[in-house]
C-alpha cells in the first residue's frame, strides 16, 4: 500500500517576541522559530494550527502543501 503524504504548513516569523508574554515566546519556540524571517515547515495538525492562531500577529503562513 502507498503511504499517504502528510499535509504540511510552512510558517515564517514576521514579528519580534520582544515585549511579548512568555507564553507567546514559548509558542514561537514550539513552532521552531526564534529569529526574524526564519521559516519552519511543520505537519498540519489541529495543535499546530492552534499555535499559529495564538501568535498570528507574529507569524505568516507561507505555504500549505
N, C-alpha and C positions, 0 to 999 in steps of 0.2 A: 504494500500500500504506500501511496505517496504521502509524504509528511506535509501537513498543512502549514503554509507560511504564516508566521505570526505578524500581526499588524504592528507597525512601529510609528512613533511620533518623534520628530526632531524639534527641540526647543533651543532657543538662543536667549541668553541673558542680555537684557537691554537696560536694566536699571541697577543702580548701586544698592547694596544692602546696608550702606552706612546710614545710621539713624533710623533703622527699622527694628521692629521687635525681634527677640531671639528666635521666636517660632518661625518667622519668615526667613531668617538666615539659615536655620536648620532645614527648612523646606528646600531652599536652593541647593544646599549641600546634598540633600536626599535625591535631588534631580541630577546631581553630578555637575552642578555649576558652582563656580566660586570666583570668577573674574568676568568682567565685562566682555561682551561679544563671544564668549565661549559657547559652543554648541554641544548638545548631548542627545544621542539617539536612544530612546527607551521603548520598551514594549508598551503598546497601547492598552492599558488596563484601566478599570474604573478608579483604582487608587492613584495611579499616575495622573489621570485627568483631574482628580480632586486636588492633588498637589499643585498642578498647573493653575487651577482656578483660584487656589489660595494665594498665589503670588502672581496673578495675571498682570498686575501693573509693573512687574519686574522682568517678565519673560515674554517671548513671542514664539508662537508655533510657526516653524519654518516649513516643515514638510510632514505630510501624513501619508504613509505608504502601507 
